[in-house]
């Protein structure tokens, strides 16, 4: 059995850290703080090996008003930053890599303009470029999770791996931010059908869910993105960490 990698998520909208529930960003959640850079420092202090960042202004409105914050995150921590949100061209991919991002996650573009996606893959390779598969009721959704494609996740994942994609970020949108448990079978079916490395996203409640995913690590699920459960202190060890790190932002 392989160890899975736990990846904290920082979701950004209007230059603030937000809570995301079923794909919808919610502002003014006290336990999330306002400063995404501070959150990146906190996750690093709590021994995160990589941080997943989503830019909702870029994803929903194609605005780049958070790019300076993302650059500051990259400069503030000595771990890789993985970023997704509205990447629609090779030029934009270059701009994001120039911020200091280690790996980009592309969703809608791979469905709408596969040739442009191939250009990005050719320029940076599968270690630097991954694909997001967002799913609602066994239907892949794009455009900020607002548009159904009519594609099933397994078939779509097979198409992506055929062009050389090696990592897939799989999100069951209905579980996203709900603390009701992850859809492990969805990620497992994609991993087994494609042979790709799969990062599961959505629904993690607590340590017991991590154990369940750990049990499926041999299927190809090698990592998990966690947002709300971490921000709302659902893991007992966090209480110890927070006391030790109470002064890191002073």
Secondary structure, 3 states (H helix, E strand, C coil): CCCCEEEEEEEEECCEECEEECCEEECCCHHHCCCHHHHHHHHHHCCCCEEEEEEHHHHHHCCCCCHHHHHHHHHHCCCEEEEECCCCCHHHHHHHHHCCCCEEEECHHHHHCHHHHHHHHHHHCCCCEEEEEEEECCEEEECCCCEECCCCHHHHHHHHHHCCCCEEEEEEHHHCCCCCCCCHHHHHHHHHHHCCEEEEECCCCCHHHHHHHHHCHHHCEEEEEECHHHHCCCCCHHHHHHHHCCCCCC
